[in-house]
Amino acid sequence: MKIFIDTSVFIRHYYGHEIALKFLDFAINENKAVISPNVIEELFFKLLYIETERIFGKTGRYSVADKFAKYSSEYEPVRIYLKDFILTALDSDIIEMAGITKDITESSVDLAFRYGLLPNDALIAATCRHYGIRKIATFDEDFKRVDFLEVIEV
């Protein structure tokens, strides 16, 4: 069975949270884990944001861009995680990449308004619906409002 892995699981995995490890183990070893390109983009940005706050104590969209441009070596663990875990898992088919089409994007707008989802969550929900994925591994309570998705618990 396919299970979509939301960004929130990867963020907690990056920081070593045990429950995220259980989610990933369940999704990868007992099912077929799926993500989409927007999960990687969101993960990358959120890790940069969190790390900017951790390293420099100051954050915000412009602060992240400024600090990352000036001090990219400070973010090396993020690069390593993305390349050595996420991209390696995709390359070795441990995690499947679901593509995003114009129809999925259009559907995401409707789902955002129907379920009160922010754009990225709506894009994830639309991707799941398009590919017939009924289960999602997430820590985001908003997905519980989506009647065609089951938020898995481990």
N, C-alpha and C positions, 0 to 999 in steps of 0.2 A: 504494500500500500504506500502511496506517495504522501509525504508530510512536508508541508512548506515550513521552512525555518525563518522566522522573523528576525530582524536586526537585533531586537532586545536579547535574544538568546546568545548571539555572538558577542555582544558587548559584555554580558555577564561571563561568558566563557573567557574572553580576553583577560578579565580581572580575576579569574580563577574561582568563580562561584561554583560550588559543588552541584547545585541544582541544574545549572547550565550544562555541566558535563553529563548529567543524567539525561537531559533532553537530547543532546547531540548523540549520545550513545544509542538511545532508543530510536532516533530518527535515522541514523546512519547504519547501525548494525542490525536493526530489526525491521526496517522499512526502507523506503527510497527517499532520501532527503532531496528537497528541491528549493532553490532560491531563484531570484531574478536579478537583473543588473541593478535595479534601484536599491536592492538590499545592500549590495557592495558599496554603492555611492553613499547611502545613508550611514552605513557602518563606518566607512572611511571618515566622513565628516564628523560624526558624533565622537569617534575616538580622538580626532584632532581637537575637537572642542573640549572634551573632558581632560585630555592631556594638557592643553593650554592652561586650563584652570589649575590643574595639579602642579604644573611646572612653574608657571608665572603668576598664579594667583589672580589673574585678570582674564576675563573672557568676553565674548561677544563676537558676532560674525566678523567684524573688521579686525578685531584683535587676533582672532584665529588666523586670518589670512596674513596679517602682518608678521606675527610670530613664526608661522610656518615658513614664510618666505625667507625670513632672516635667520632662523635657527632650525632648519629642517633636520639637522643631525640629532637634535633633542627628541625627535619623533621616530627615531630608528626602530624602536620596538613595534610601533604601529605598522611600519613597512614590512618588517619581518613577519608579523602575524598575518597580514594580508597576503603576502607572497608565499610564505612557507605553510600556512594552514589553508586559507580560503582558496587561493589559486591552485595550489597543489591538489586539494580535494576535488576541484573542478576538473583539472587536467587528468586525474586518475579515475574520473567518474564515480568518486565516492559521493559527491554531491552533483546533482543535475542542475543545469542552468535552463530555466524557462524563459524563452524570448518574449519580448513585449511588442505587440502589434498595434496598429492604429485602432483596431476594434477594441482591444483591451484598454487602451488609453481613453477612448471615448466612453466605454463602459465605466471606467473608474470615476469619471465626473458624475455620472448618474448615481453610482454607489456612494460617493462622498456625501451627496445630498440626501439620499435615502436613509443612510445609517449614521449620518453625522460624523463621518470619518475625515481625518486630515488627508491631504492629497496622496502622500506616500502609502498610508494604510489602505486607502481606496484602490490604489494601483496594485497593491499586493492582493487584496480581495478579488479584484477583477481578474488578475492573473490566475488565481486559484480557481475561480469559476470557469474561466476559459479552458483550462487544462483538466478540469474535473477533479481537482484536489479538494478533498472535503475536510482535511485535518491540518491544523496549524500549531506549531510549537512557538509559543510566545509568552511574554510576561505582560503584554499590553492588553488591558481589560477591554479596550474598545472593540476588539474582534469578537467579543461575546455577544455583541449586538447584531452581528452578521448571521442571519438565520441559516445560511448554507454552509457555514464553517463550524467545525467542532474544535474548540481550544483543548489541546491535549494536556493531560496532567500526568506527571510521573511520580 
